[in-house]
Amino acid sequence: MTILLTTQYLEEADQLADRIAVINHGRKIAEGTSRELKAATGSGVLHVSLADHGQIEAAADLLSEHLGSAVQRSPEGAELSVLAGDASAANAAVAALISGGFAVADFRMGAPSLDEVFFALTGTPETSASETVSERERAHS
């Protein structure tokens, strides 16, 4: 039996689906198990929190420049996430933040979430996925 679940909540898809297809602008751009999609991203994700939230934009710019990837902000804006090639690149990025005068409150490196996989595949934050669907629905109304 096959059940098709469509959702913009990627945590839900990660927990419930055996196979996942990522659709962007009406086209399938990737398909596989959650583990396969995360592995295909090919990178770990560096998560950084700053002691001074007023430095978030400048820190995001530095991380993006240093790691060559777009930086994603948490919904509350307190944490930055960015794809890092490996632990060495992540360490160098954190060192660049510290030497740049940023007070790093916390950092960690881990496997990407499906949200981060979506972001890496599409180049757009996952929050815009629901906006894109809404915009399409309005266009067809």
VMD Tcl script that draws the C-alpha trace (Angstrom):
set ca {
  {0.00 0.00 0.00}
  {1.24 3.50 -0.82}
  {0.07 6.59 1.01}
  {0.91 10.02 -0.37}
  {1.44 12.72 2.26}
  {1.91 16.31 1.17}
  {3.22 18.66 3.81}
  {5.31 21.76 4.28}
  {6.26 20.53 7.76}
  {9.47 18.70 7.01}
  {9.90 17.35 10.56}
  {6.60 15.54 10.03}
  {7.82 14.10 6.73}
  {11.09 13.05 8.38}
  {9.19 11.09 11.04}
  {6.43 9.57 8.90}
  {7.72 9.01 5.38}
  {9.74 6.10 4.05}
  {10.56 8.07 0.88}
  {10.47 11.81 0.32}
  {10.24 13.87 -2.86}
  {11.26 17.52 -2.72}
  {9.19 19.69 -5.05}
  {10.17 23.24 -5.90}
  {8.07 25.46 -8.17}
  {6.03 22.46 -9.28}
  {9.01 20.27 -10.21}
  {10.52 17.32 -8.37}
  {14.14 18.24 -7.65}
  {15.14 15.37 -5.35}
  {13.81 12.05 -4.08}
  {14.95 9.43 -1.61}
  {14.84 8.37 1.99}
  {15.42 10.99 4.65}
  {18.91 9.61 5.22}
  {19.72 9.64 1.48}
  {18.58 13.24 1.08}
  {20.59 14.35 4.11}
  {23.69 12.49 2.87}
  {23.31 14.01 -0.61}
  {23.63 17.46 0.93}
  {27.21 16.39 1.57}
  {27.84 18.68 4.48}
  {27.35 19.12 8.12}
  {25.54 22.15 9.43}
  {27.16 24.66 11.76}
  {24.75 26.23 14.27}
  {25.93 29.40 16.04}
  {24.30 31.51 18.75}
  {25.69 34.90 19.70}
  {25.64 36.58 23.10}
  {24.72 39.90 21.43}
  {21.73 39.45 19.11}
  {22.46 42.87 17.61}
  {25.44 41.30 15.83}
  {23.37 38.64 14.02}
  {23.40 40.31 10.57}
  {27.14 41.01 10.61}
  {27.87 37.48 11.85}
  {25.64 36.01 9.12}
  {27.56 37.99 6.50}
  {30.92 36.78 7.87}
  {29.79 33.13 7.98}
  {28.37 33.30 4.46}
  {31.58 34.83 3.14}
  {33.79 32.40 5.05}
  {31.88 29.19 4.21}
  {30.48 30.15 0.80}
  {26.92 29.17 1.72}
  {23.76 31.10 2.48}
  {23.08 31.51 6.19}
  {19.69 30.66 7.62}
  {18.29 32.33 10.74}
  {16.15 30.51 13.28}
  {12.51 31.71 13.43}
  {13.23 33.76 16.55}
  {16.45 35.02 14.94}
  {18.72 33.94 17.80}
  {20.62 31.19 15.95}
  {22.41 31.06 12.63}
  {22.75 27.85 10.60}
  {25.01 27.35 7.62}
  {26.27 24.39 5.60}
  {29.91 23.70 6.38}
  {32.00 21.31 4.32}
  {33.55 19.61 7.31}
  {34.51 20.12 10.95}
  {37.73 21.89 9.95}
  {35.82 24.50 7.92}
  {33.32 24.93 10.76}
  {36.15 25.42 13.28}
  {37.76 28.03 11.03}
  {34.43 29.86 10.69}
  {33.92 29.94 14.46}
  {37.50 31.15 14.90}
  {36.84 33.91 12.35}
  {33.78 35.01 14.33}
  {35.74 35.13 17.58}
  {38.69 36.97 16.03}
  {36.18 39.37 14.44}
  {34.97 40.40 17.88}
  {31.74 38.39 17.97}
  {30.83 36.92 21.35}
  {29.85 33.33 20.49}
  {27.47 31.99 23.13}
  {27.10 28.49 21.67}
  {28.01 26.49 18.56}
  {27.62 22.94 17.35}
  {27.95 20.95 14.18}
  {25.54 18.24 13.16}
  {23.82 16.46 10.31}
  {21.39 18.62 8.34}
  {17.67 18.53 9.09}
  {15.22 18.11 6.21}
  {14.54 21.85 6.49}
  {18.24 22.48 5.86}
  {18.25 19.94 3.01}
  {15.34 21.81 1.42}
  {17.21 25.10 1.86}
  {20.37 23.63 0.30}
  {18.45 22.15 -2.65}
  {16.34 25.20 -3.43}
  {18.51 28.06 -2.23}
  {15.50 29.53 -0.42}
  {14.54 29.35 3.25}
  {11.96 26.66 4.02}
  {9.58 29.32 5.33}
  {9.21 30.62 1.79}
  {7.91 27.23 0.65}
  {4.51 27.95 2.21}
  {4.61 31.49 0.81}
  {5.26 30.06 -2.67}
  {2.28 27.70 -2.34}
  {0.06 30.57 -1.15}
  {1.23 32.80 -4.00}
  {0.47 30.05 -6.52}
  {-2.97 29.47 -5.01}
  {-3.73 33.21 -5.26}
  {-2.50 33.29 -8.86}
  {-4.84 30.46 -9.84}
  {-7.87 31.94 -8.04}
}
mol new
graphics top color blue
foreach p $ca { graphics top sphere $p radius 0.5 }
foreach p [lrange $ca 0 end-1] q [lrange $ca 1 end] { graphics top cylinder $p $q radius 0.2 }
display resetview
